[in-house]
């Protein structure tokens, strides 16, 4: 049976996988923000006891995976698949976190869309009948991202008004083929969208058109209306990107009043000097595995559309004058099947 | 229905997807090697008409995708998914190749295992009922890899005896839910194996134990014997890594006399100054989409086990003194379902 219409981008899962556990780990700045109460572990020392920022990022992934498994009352060896990725060159945050994990591993690269991509892929593997348990995992670290994408922290570079602040954090979801929800009911896989933005400090503007295309495809494919979701959450367009996305739908005669963004939720935009908000794979991962899923479990929201956005640039592509290819993958999460 | 046993690593596809098209593109050195007759396009100029090596790599991916679609008599818009990845930082080879491609894109990072990983994932998506057509695509480029992982070419660094030569090439497979084969019948997803090798110029030794674990898991999960395959092909252990893999099985009382390696097949190891052989995502991709699949179509082989091996290191992890986490994913390809 084909559960995706010809030419469509959305899979409607026949047996929606259940979110059996979710957990996150963040650094000090995230712990000082408005979502502090939704984090499982807030570390005051962003090194997480490691000697390098890259190793700290791997340590966060291991902590998030372990905590999520704990909540699902499972051990790593039950996992049929771990889908993970991060922003570091050659995804070493994930590759090194996987050492010693007794589970099949599939590495992804979707930049800041990785939480959504891994959730969509893990859901597909379980719905497809290829296993009982899967993990979706990602991370980012302010200090490793700054020195890799921009300049080492010691340089003290000035940030532009459109810049976003890379979240130090890792989030993990454990999916089960059977369970009591919340359920991943749909996955909409994005296409690359590149509208010619070349400013690597303005990711929100670059990624907003990709979010627009994927969300529009989701509505077209499913016949759903925006009002059927309590929240449509992008991750992470930031303040400017969110405004652009709102405007793009407004031009179509559609006001998305339930639109919000992980990058604007995670920090106090006025008080924490983060300019346009949070970013990085870890941003949408920790907001989803904390604030959003906790809220669903508490009955605050019944249906959300989680839209991970990624900017697939590198410092090399920027230096070579290239514009930024962007992508957005969306997962519909519901308290009922 | 679950088509993977509990605790196993191997999916036995209920409706094995068919390889509807396969094509490859290589540079001059690969075109001078023993497999020249199996390449669709040999470019004498490794720049592929582009201004940078990174852009050349994207150009190769676009050419390979287009040629494979042409052989499958399809256009890109029929594709339900493109799975692609490469070795470049933030996988820009793939991300930029996907600009303007009208198809959902899922980015992977599996280092040199990417051809196997993308083939396994694309097969799972079709067998799972999530679409009709999918592409598996990857590339590597000697010049972009050298300057990223080691030193710029102009530096003229001396190569160690255990070094492998990164293949300049891209390979693509178009999978169809229905077709006349060859078919992808099984996918064995690997776990990370790290035996403590720290020498980034000795990938074969680092990756051989990962290949050993995945191939062993494949036999355990399926109950198959090595002799049921005409070829067991790793990609890319090179000469030294292949010998280690043979020895590991020999210690178990099993002589894999049908073992071969894409890295030793692609070059003339004596005459082309490549030391231990070829490597890079493109190596196993172009050998699979040329020599191996052409041979299957010509009736030379009926069953092969294609085992992509990846070393998930980065220059940063090497500089920080870390050993190399490795992985191997295997796809069983057969002329009959």
Interface residues (C-beta under 8 A of the other chain):
Chain A: X1 X2 X3 X4 X6 X7 X9 X11 X14 X51 X52 X54 X55 X77 X80 X81 X85 X87 X88 X89 X90 X91 X92 X94 X95 X96 X98 X99 X100 X101 X102 X103 X104 X105 X106 X107 X108 X109 X110 X111 X117 X121 X124 X125 X127 X128 X129 X130 X131 X132 X177 X189 X190 X191 X192 X194 X312 X313 X314 X315 X316 X317 X320 X322 X325 X327 X329
Chain B: X1 X2 X3 X4 X6 X7 X9 X11 X14 X51 X52 X54 X55 X77 X80 X81 X85 X87 X88 X89 X90 X91 X92 X95 X96 X98 X99 X100 X101 X102 X103 X104 X105 X106 X107 X108 X109 X110 X111 X117 X121 X124 X125 X127 X128 X129 X130 X131 X132 X177 X189 X190 X191 X192 X194 X312 X313 X314 X315 X316 X317 X320 X322 X325 X327 X329
